[in-house]
């Protein structure tokens, strides 16, 4: 498993100066969505991004310009946008994080109808070290179905106690 904490260090000083801060949660949402659109359709237009994120196209244009300035993508008005290698790398990791957290929620028995909103609510607040540990836990449960069944038994017993 990747150890993302080694790749993403928030505002830590190194020998040659300060690293640029990581993208904000809002920037992460845009990068993730752009990555998904490009993966699915081969391109991402401002209108597609606006629709996917339920925001106004003018908001998308502002954010895309900021992401261009911060070198996550290259944007040319009326011509579209492409992710830079930096943007692709982060986009891939953001999608991985989201999918991993959804997988974790399923394993621990969260109702399917609540998973997306729960993941959206927590994904920007976890460190990459925490994501790595959740990945380890998902792997642990996936290696032996009996472990998941044991967890379900504990959950059922706890529900019976509370009723």
C-alpha positions in Angstrom: 0.0 0.0 0.0 1.2 3.5 -0.7 2.2 5.5 2.3 0.6 8.8 1.3 2.0 10.6 4.3 5.4 10.4 2.7 4.1 12.0 -0.5 1.8 14.7 1.0 3.2 16.8 3.7 1.1 19.8 4.8 3.2 23.0 5.3 6.3 21.3 6.5 9.7 23.1 6.2 12.4 21.3 4.2 16.0 22.1 3.4 15.3 24.5 0.6 12.3 26.4 2.1 8.6 26.1 2.6 6.6 23.7 0.5 3.4 24.9 -1.1 0.4 24.1 1.0 -1.8 21.2 -0.1 -5.1 22.0 -1.9 -8.0 23.1 0.2 -11.0 20.7 0.7 -12.8 22.7 -2.0 -9.9 22.5 -4.4 -9.7 18.7 -3.7 -13.4 18.3 -4.6 -12.7 20.0 -8.0 -9.5 18.1 -8.7 -11.3 14.8 -7.8 -14.3 15.6 -10.0 -12.1 16.8 -12.9 -10.1 13.6 -12.7 -13.2 11.4 -12.7 -14.7 13.3 -15.7 -11.5 13.0 -17.7 -11.3 9.3 -16.8 -14.9 8.7 -17.8 -15.3 11.0 -20.8 -11.8 11.9 -21.9 -12.4 15.6 -21.1 -13.9 17.9 -18.5 -15.7 21.1 -19.5 -16.7 23.8 -17.1 -20.4 22.9 -17.6 -19.7 19.3 -16.8 -17.9 20.2 -13.6 -20.6 22.6 -12.6 -23.3 20.0 -13.1 -21.3 17.3 -11.2 -20.6 19.5 -8.2 -24.0 21.3 -8.3 -22.4 24.8 -8.5 -22.6 27.7 -11.0 -20.3 27.7 -14.0 -18.9 31.0 -12.9 -17.7 29.4 -9.6 -16.1 26.6 -11.6 -14.3 29.1 -13.8 -12.9 30.9 -10.8 -11.7 27.6 -9.2 -10.3 26.3 -12.5 -8.3 29.6 -12.9 -6.9 29.1 -9.3 -6.0 25.5 -10.0 -4.3 26.6 -13.2 -2.3 29.2 -11.2 -1.3 26.5 -8.7 -0.3 24.2 -11.5 -2.8 21.4 -10.9 -4.2 21.9 -14.5 -3.8 23.9 -17.6 -6.8 26.0 -18.6 -7.4 27.8 -21.8 -10.7 29.7 -22.1 -12.9 28.2 -24.8 -10.5 25.3 -25.3 -10.9 23.3 -22.2 -8.5 22.1 -19.5 -6.1 19.2 -18.9 -4.6 18.1 -15.6 -0.9 18.5 -15.1 1.1 15.5 -13.9 0.8 17.0 -10.4 -3.0 17.3 -10.8 -3.3 13.7 -12.2 -1.3 12.4 -9.3 -3.4 14.2 -6.7 -6.6 13.4 -8.5 -5.7 9.7 -8.5 -5.0 9.7 -4.8 -8.2 11.6 -4.0 -10.3 9.1 -5.9 -8.4 6.3 -4.1 -9.1 7.9 -0.8 -12.8 8.3 -1.6 -13.2 4.8 -2.8 -11.3 3.4 0.2 -13.5 5.2 2.6 -16.7 3.9 0.9 -15.2 0.4 1.0 -14.5 0.9 4.8 -18.0 2.1 5.4 -19.5 -0.9 3.7 -17.3 -3.3 5.8 -18.3 -1.7 9.0 -22.0 -2.0 8.1 -23.0 1.6 7.3 -26.3 1.8 5.4 -25.6 2.1 1.7 -27.8 5.2 1.4 -25.7 7.1 4.0 -22.2 6.1 2.7 -21.7 8.8 0.1 -22.6 11.7 2.4 -20.6 10.2 5.3 -17.5 9.9 3.1 -18.0 13.5 1.8 -18.3 14.6 5.4 -15.0 13.1 6.6 -12.6 12.6 3.7 -11.1 16.1 4.0 -10.5 15.8 7.7 -8.4 12.7 7.8 -4.6 12.7 7.6 -3.0 10.5 5.0 -1.6 8.4 7.9 -5.2 7.7 9.0 -6.1 6.8 5.4 -3.2 4.4 5.3 -4.4 2.8 8.6 -8.0 2.5 7.3 -6.5 0.9 4.2 -4.7 -1.6 6.4 -8.0 -2.4 8.3 -9.9 -2.8 5.0 -7.2 -5.2 3.8 -7.4 -7.1 7.2 -11.1 -7.6 6.9 -10.9 -8.5 3.2 -8.3 -11.2 3.8 -10.8 -13.3 5.8 -14.6 -13.1 5.5 -14.9 -14.7 8.9 -13.6 -11.4 10.4 -16.5 -9.5 8.7 -19.0 -12.1 10.0 -17.5 -11.7 13.5 -18.0 -7.9 13.3 -21.6 -8.4 12.1 -22.2 -10.6 15.1 -20.8 -8.0 17.5 -23.0 -5.3 15.9 -26.1 -7.5 16.1 -25.4 -8.3 19.8 -24.9 -4.6 20.5 -28.2 -3.7 18.7 -30.0 -6.3 20.8 -28.6 -4.9 24.0 -29.7 -1.4 23.2 -33.3 -2.5 22.4 
